[in-house]
């Protein structure tokens, strides 16, 4: 029996309830707080799970190293492209810088697409301000014939890009486009010089590697006669010497350079024909403008 004076019976929170079967007992305050916390954590967990399920594909793509590598390649391509445009724009204005670098890109993509066609691993073009651009061929073509076609594609597509500039120039009568076409054809013709590692050296390698010897000699005579003393020219000469020595001694892979006679004839026709077309294009687009011909 409870003592009426103790106050125990008067405290509602201390009263005992006899719960009959089927009768509802209200939860205590501590119990309700625990249930609310559990429900809140459960809702957060469900939201996180739904987010991960929805964006799982995106997360997998971002974490995929292959896509990361592609992003890096695109970054270097775009960054070097813009750096080259900026460099040439410092001297001749943004219009010339943009058009000139685009012509270089057209030339390099001619190589790149032909490499991809023959299954040769290669990088995207990388531009070097003041020195042009290059495509890193990380694999080797099946034969010197395929290598010559890859090398020929650059000046061929680059020459077509220059021809587009010439068409715009003749149509609009703007000297800028004629000057751009002239410069583009000059660069592509220079690349046809039969000296390794220029495109011309790779092309004539399928005709006869011994042409490298005569090509290097004529190249040195030309730069002395025209007084073209450029560090890039010196680098080209130094890079060509090992191949010239190997060709002179006959220390080349006979299987790789085993090109058939019809293939040699076809490459020779394409090589000299393209050189003649580029030279004719230079004569047709040569203009004389007071001041600097590029920025007029």
Secondary structure in CASP SS format (residue, H / E / C, confidence):
PFRMAT SS
TARGET T0000
AUTHOR 0000-0000-0000
METHOD secondary structure of the structure
MODEL  1
X C 1.00
X C 1.00
X C 1.00
X H 1.00
X H 1.00
X H 1.00
X C 1.00
X C 1.00
X C 1.00
X C 1.00
X C 1.00
X H 1.00
X H 1.00
X H 1.00
X C 1.00
X C 1.00
X C 1.00
X C 1.00
X C 1.00
X C 1.00
X C 1.00
X C 1.00
X C 1.00
X C 1.00
X C 1.00
X C 1.00
X C 1.00
X C 1.00
X H 1.00
X H 1.00
X H 1.00
X H 1.00
X H 1.00
X H 1.00
X H 1.00
X H 1.00
X H 1.00
X H 1.00
X H 1.00
X H 1.00
X H 1.00
X H 1.00
X H 1.00
X H 1.00
X H 1.00
X H 1.00
X H 1.00
X H 1.00
X H 1.00
X H 1.00
X H 1.00
X H 1.00
X H 1.00
X H 1.00
X C 1.00
X H 1.00
X H 1.00
X H 1.00
X H 1.00
X H 1.00
X H 1.00
X H 1.00
X H 1.00
X C 1.00
X H 1.00
X H 1.00
X H 1.00
X H 1.00
X H 1.00
X H 1.00
X H 1.00
X H 1.00
X H 1.00
X H 1.00
X H 1.00
X H 1.00
X H 1.00
X H 1.00
X H 1.00
X H 1.00
X H 1.00
X H 1.00
X H 1.00
X H 1.00
X H 1.00
X H 1.00
X H 1.00
X H 1.00
X H 1.00
X H 1.00
X H 1.00
X H 1.00
X C 1.00
X H 1.00
X H 1.00
X H 1.00
X H 1.00
X H 1.00
X H 1.00
X H 1.00
X H 1.00
X H 1.00
X H 1.00
X H 1.00
X H 1.00
X H 1.00
X H 1.00
X H 1.00
X H 1.00
X H 1.00
X H 1.00
X H 1.00
X H 1.00
X H 1.00
X H 1.00
X H 1.00
X H 1.00
X C 1.00
X C 1.00
X C 1.00
X C 1.00
X E 1.00
X C 1.00
X C 1.00
X C 1.00
X E 1.00
X E 1.00
X E 1.00
X C 1.00
X C 1.00
X C 1.00
X E 1.00
X E 1.00
X E 1.00
X C 1.00
X C 1.00
X E 1.00
X C 1.00
X C 1.00
X C 1.00
X C 1.00
X C 1.00
X C 1.00
X H 1.00
X H 1.00
X H 1.00
X H 1.00
X H 1.00
X H 1.00
X H 1.00
X H 1.00
X H 1.00
X H 1.00
X H 1.00
X H 1.00
X H 1.00
X H 1.00
X H 1.00
X H 1.00
X H 1.00
X H 1.00
X H 1.00
X H 1.00
X H 1.00
X H 1.00
X H 1.00
X H 1.00
X H 1.00
X H 1.00
X H 1.00
X H 1.00
X H 1.00
X C 1.00
X C 1.00
X H 1.00
X H 1.00
X H 1.00
X H 1.00
X H 1.00
X H 1.00
X H 1.00
X H 1.00
X H 1.00
X H 1.00
X H 1.00
X H 1.00
X H 1.00
X H 1.00
X H 1.00
X H 1.00
X H 1.00
X C 1.00
X C 1.00
X C 1.00
X C 1.00
X C 1.00
X C 1.00
X C 1.00
X H 1.00
X H 1.00
X H 1.00
X H 1.00
X H 1.00
X H 1.00
X C 1.00
X C 1.00
X C 1.00
X C 1.00
X C 1.00
X C 1.00
X H 1.00
X H 1.00
X H 1.00
X H 1.00
X H 1.00
X H 1.00
X H 1.00
X H 1.00
X H 1.00
X H 1.00
X H 1.00
X H 1.00
X H 1.00
X H 1.00
X H 1.00
X C 1.00
X C 1.00
X C 1.00
X C 1.00
X C 1.00
X H 1.00
X H 1.00
X H 1.00
X H 1.00
X H 1.00
X H 1.00
X H 1.00
X H 1.00
X H 1.00
X H 1.00
X H 1.00
X H 1.00
X H 1.00
X H 1.00
X H 1.00
X H 1.00
X H 1.00
X H 1.00
X H 1.00
X C 1.00
X C 1.00
X C 1.00
X C 1.00
X C 1.00
X C 1.00
X C 1.00
X C 1.00
X C 1.00
X C 1.00
X C 1.00
X H 1.00
X H 1.00
X H 1.00
X H 1.00
X H 1.00
X H 1.00
X H 1.00
X H 1.00
X H 1.00
X H 1.00
X H 1.00
X H 1.00
X H 1.00
X H 1.00
X H 1.00
X H 1.00
X H 1.00
X H 1.00
X H 1.00
X H 1.00
X H 1.00
X H 1.00
X H 1.00
X H 1.00
X H 1.00
X C 1.00
X C 1.00
X C 1.00
X C 1.00
X C 1.00
X C 1.00
X C 1.00
X C 1.00
X C 1.00
X C 1.00
X C 1.00
END
